Amino acid sequence: MKSLSALPAAVAVVLLSGCGADPAPSAAPAPSSAAPAAEQVPPGTPCGEIAGFQGAKNKVFAHGKTDCAEATQVLTDYFTKLTPAEATSPQGPGPVVIGAWTCGSGPNDPVTTCSTEDERQVEAKRS
């Protein structure tokens, strides 16, 4: 009878041994289809200077959900892609598309503006 009285204790040990084990790993959260949004910055946040058309110095400014790294990259890409014909157009340079951004300015305007459909905006002002 000794073996029968040990049976409930053995069953309890087997059942409880699973309780201390690590739980099955839960599924990782699904990655977001969009890149994380940049931190909100105050309108007109200065981001330094870049070389514009024909090496002219331009001060870069970010607005809203665009950080300085993105603002600087978009405007650098714009000035790199801008052709002499576009730059000297009587209507002003642009529009020039840089990824999700559309950039341009008016004739003889010292400010170049780039924006997206989701209302992000960056500017370059000739120094």
ZIKA-V551729 format. One record per residue. RES is the residue in three letters. SS is DSSP state (2 for helix, 1 for strand, 0 for the rest). PSI is psi as a letter, one per 30 degrees, with the letter a starting at -180 (* if undefined). D_CENTER is the distance of its C-alpha to the mean C-alpha in whole Angstrom. Layout:
# ZIKA-V551729
RES;SS;PSI;D_CENTER, RES;SS;PSI;D_CENTER
This chain:
# ZIKA-V551729
MET;0;f;72, LYS;2;e;70, SER;2;e;68, LEU;2;e;67, SER;2;f;66, ALA;2;f;64, LEU;2;e;62, PRO;2;e;60, ALA;2;e;59, ALA;2;e;58, VAL;2;e;56, ALA;2;e;54, VAL;2;e;53, VAL;2;e;52, LEU;2;e;50, LEU;2;f;49, SER;2;f;47, GLY;0;f;44, CYS;0;e;43, GLY;0;f;42, ALA;0;l;40, ASP;0;k;37, PRO;0;l;35, ALA;0;k;34, PRO;0;k;30, SER;0;l;28, ALA;0;k;26, ALA;0;k;22, PRO;0;k;20, ALA;0;k;18, PRO;0;k;15, SER;0;k;13, SER;0;f;12, ALA;0;l;9, ALA;0;k;6, PRO;0;k;6, ALA;0;k;5, ALA;0;l;5, GLU;0;k;9, GLN;0;k;11, VAL;1;l;13, PRO;1;k;16, PRO;1;k;17, GLY;1;g;18, THR;1;k;16, PRO;1;k;18, CYS;1;g;16, GLY;1;a;19, GLU;1;l;20, ILE;1;l;20, ALA;1;k;23, GLY;0;a;23, PHE;2;k;25, GLN;2;h;29, GLY;2;g;27, ALA;0;k;27, LYS;1;k;25, ASN;1;k;22, LYS;1;k;21, VAL;1;k;17, PHE;1;k;16, ALA;1;k;13, HIS;1;k;13, GLY;1;b;12, LYS;0;h;9, THR;0;k;7, ASP;0;l;8, CYS;2;e;11, ALA;2;e;9, GLU;2;e;7, ALA;2;e;10, THR;2;e;13, GLN;2;e;11, VAL;2;e;12, LEU;2;e;15, THR;2;e;16, ASP;2;e;16, TYR;2;e;17, PHE;2;f;20, THR;2;e;21, LYS;2;f;21, LEU;0;k;23, THR;0;l;27, PRO;2;e;30, ALA;2;e;31, GLU;2;e;28, ALA;2;e;28, THR;0;g;32, SER;0;k;32, PRO;0;f;34, GLN;0;f;31, GLY;0;l;29, PRO;0;k;26, GLY;1;l;24, PRO;1;k;22, VAL;1;k;20, VAL;1;k;17, ILE;1;j;14, GLY;0;b;12, ALA;0;f;11, TRP;1;k;13, THR;1;k;16, CYS;1;l;18, GLY;1;a;21, SER;0;l;24, GLY;0;l;28, PRO;0;k;31, ASN;0;g;31, ASP;0;k;28, PRO;0;f;27, VAL;1;k;23, THR;1;k;21, THR;1;k;18, CYS;1;k;15, SER;1;l;14, THR;0;l;13, GLU;0;f;15, ASP;0;g;13, GLU;0;g;14, ARG;0;l;11, GLN;1;k;13, VAL;1;l;13, GLU;1;l;17, ALA;1;k;19, LYS;1;k;23, ARG;1;k;25, SER;0;*;27
